[in-house]
Amino acid sequence: MFKKNKIAKALMISGLLSSAMFVNGVMAAVSSTEAAKLGQELTYIGAEKGANADGTIPAWDGGLTNFTDGQNPFASDQPLFTITAQNLDQYKDKLSAGQLKMFEKYPDTYQMPVYPTRRTASYPQKVYDLARKNATTTELASGGNGLSNFDETVPFAIPQNGLEVIWNHITRYRGGSVGRTMAVAPVHANGDYTIYRIEDKLVWPQYLSDGYEADKDSNMLFYFTMTALAPARLTGNVLLVHETLDQVKEARKSWVYNAGQRRVRRAPQVSYDGPGFAADGQRTSDNFDMYNGAPDKYNWNLIGKQELYIPYNSFDLASKELKYEDILQPGHLNPEHTRYELHRVWVVEADLKEGERHIYAKRRLYIDEDTWQAAVVDHYDGRGQLWRLAEAHKVQYQAGHAPWYAMETLHDLLSGRYLTTGMTNEESVGLEFGIKAKRSDFTPAAIRRAGKR
């Protein structure tokens, strides 16, 4: 099932050595000889540059550039085929357990249209330079819960274990500073839903308009706010997060402003399996962005690499020509507007450590090799039962020169409900890259001023 490529073999050979180093709390960066592969047989951030054996995954040629945001550069593409419950056996070796479960639960309506694979990921030269630099210097710290000698993004372009792959997802480049007005929709099994309108801001300290300050930002990954715009009962509520790199050494700092009470309170529950903000109880805090936060509750095992059908180049789902009602259906998104492609993914399995508590006893994450974004995540409950499937519908953004999500979905495979996060179809602004923000914009006093009804 897993592709036997050179990188996978190297990972198996180095497995025992890597495990031994990890036990001692030290992870060695790769050699300059290994790092020299970046930009050669590997892309600048560590994906296999070449095509797969049968050509169904093409070689990476620099990614998608010089296009217009809001338009679908592949509008003329037609599906190669569509996976249905009837022909599922032909393709099941390239689907996750959660994806397979969707066909079982919705045999008459769920489909996956599969299009030609286009490796569109592209980043600024700065990101490529940082990936090469970090590859030879960055190490896991604090038992794997933090990073040392790390600069901004892509710490482990040539990962040696599962935890390094996860850190690549957590720290991946998303444009530096971005504001977003989006819709969140908890969809009931019968198709009914309520739109939650949210404004969020995400800024790496290197992109603050008042500049990076080592004494304040050395253990800071990013600053984040999320403000509820609708429905009325939540309007004006604000979440503020200071996301630390090592959350065991220095826990994530989070506050919530409650507009009804006109009070700001610390919010330690905004972590791990605490309830997600403005999500109607349908996700945990660490479900946002597919996975986020401190990795200390799990053992992260690198299974290998695999070819998988994942949501990709989902420009149609971001189209302003669509309404939310065109996209949201009972059980799942409207397959007329989804796009799946065959891509290589890193497969990482997270098993809850003995003595730790979390509603997910196991997660299996499929990380896109070209972006380090989690594309698919299967979640299992404490009984070992498959519970939830998360999918991220990836698009490339010209303005941010970065890939991100048109939306995320989180399907409850037991109840039939699902949650979509990140929709911008009916929003006038959507995503705005390069926003100007100061450190003082991310303080408890600032969110008190921002919270209005």
Phi, psi and omega in degrees: 000322182266138185292131179269082180252176185298321181294318179298318179297318179297323178295319180294318181297320184274358186303311182295318179296316180298318180297319181296317179295323182293321179302323181277003176079013181235131175237122182281139171289163181283162181286164177296331177295316177295316182297334179295345177290339180292124184091354178249257176285343173250154172291175184295339179247010167111002177282158172294124185284326186280170176287165173280177190300320183261005176079005179287339169247116183283171173289151175280129184240022179114347177086183183271122177223166175057057175226177183250122176302143180093350177246153180264107182291350181241033184299334182274353179296145174242149178300140172290322178192170178234127178277129179229174177297336184280327181249017188303324184301333181290339190235000190295340179286352179241030177228150177281167178299321179293321177296318178299321181296328178298321178291326178291321184281328182232064187295336184267343187236335186277131179217157176232099175288125184254123184253169174303139181285128177233119183270087191267355185299130178212144183224164173295155178303328179303319181294318179297319179294319179296320180299317179294317179298309183297328183303328183259358184235324188286137177227154172290141180233166176052047179069022180097358184268002178207182181232143173240151181055043184250140180234098166070303190205159179048073180289328189227076181297334176238080188290149180252350182200174185296323182295324177294322176299317180295321177296327176297319176296313184298322187258006187301155183284131179230030177100356176086301176216131185209141172246149185214133167252120189222169175245139173245132183229106168283117185254124179282167184301331180273001179097351178291145179206160173239135180273124171259119178264131188229141169245123176233157179227135182229119183223124172286145183301333179293346184247010174293141183291338177265008169090154178288135177235116187302321183292335181259334191245002187297330178247025182250126177274310177200167173249144189212137169229152177221120184243129179278127178257333180196153005285175189302325184292343179250352185305130178093349175289137185227137173250134176238132180228131165256105186273111181273153178288312178253098186275354172276318176293315181220104187300150172311134177259125182217145180224152174233130172262121177262111185296327180294321180268346184056045181225145172256131178229149172296147186229071180296344179288348179278070180190160177049236183261021171297153183297139179289148180291129175052052182229009177057031177073012186263003174210160173271167178300321183274006169280337183296139184063031179073314171198137177211164171099191183292134182268013193285346182279348187238153163269127186254112184251125178277113181279323181146205175240153185211153169269130187219146172279115184231155176297134186202146180050049187274050183298328180297322180293340179264003187293136175288349179281348180260146170262162179300326180292339176286337187261320188271123178231165175302127175089326187190172176293157176293115183299343178297339186245005178263159179219125175244148178221160177272122179222159174276136181228148168278137181248120182234131178250128180253119178248130182300131180292150177300130180092349178268158180236136176193147181292339175259112179282337179209144172229141170241118186250137178246111189255120180299127185292333185278342185231345189063016174274137170296127181259322181218138176222125172264134181243137181239143180274185184294343178270359183084011181271135175299126190242306186227148174240126174250139174226142178244121183267098191281141169222159173263139179247124180292315184298322180269352185048050183201149170278150173204201185251137166288325173190159170249147172236144176228108185263127170275107186284353178263312185272338183088359175278160171210162183235132172248140181227134173102006180292138180231008188304318184258009181266139185290330183259306185074235181260138177229110181272155178075029180293151178266125180211143178255164178300326181292346176285348184242057179231160176304323179295324181292320181286335175294320179289326184284334184283105182231151175242000000 
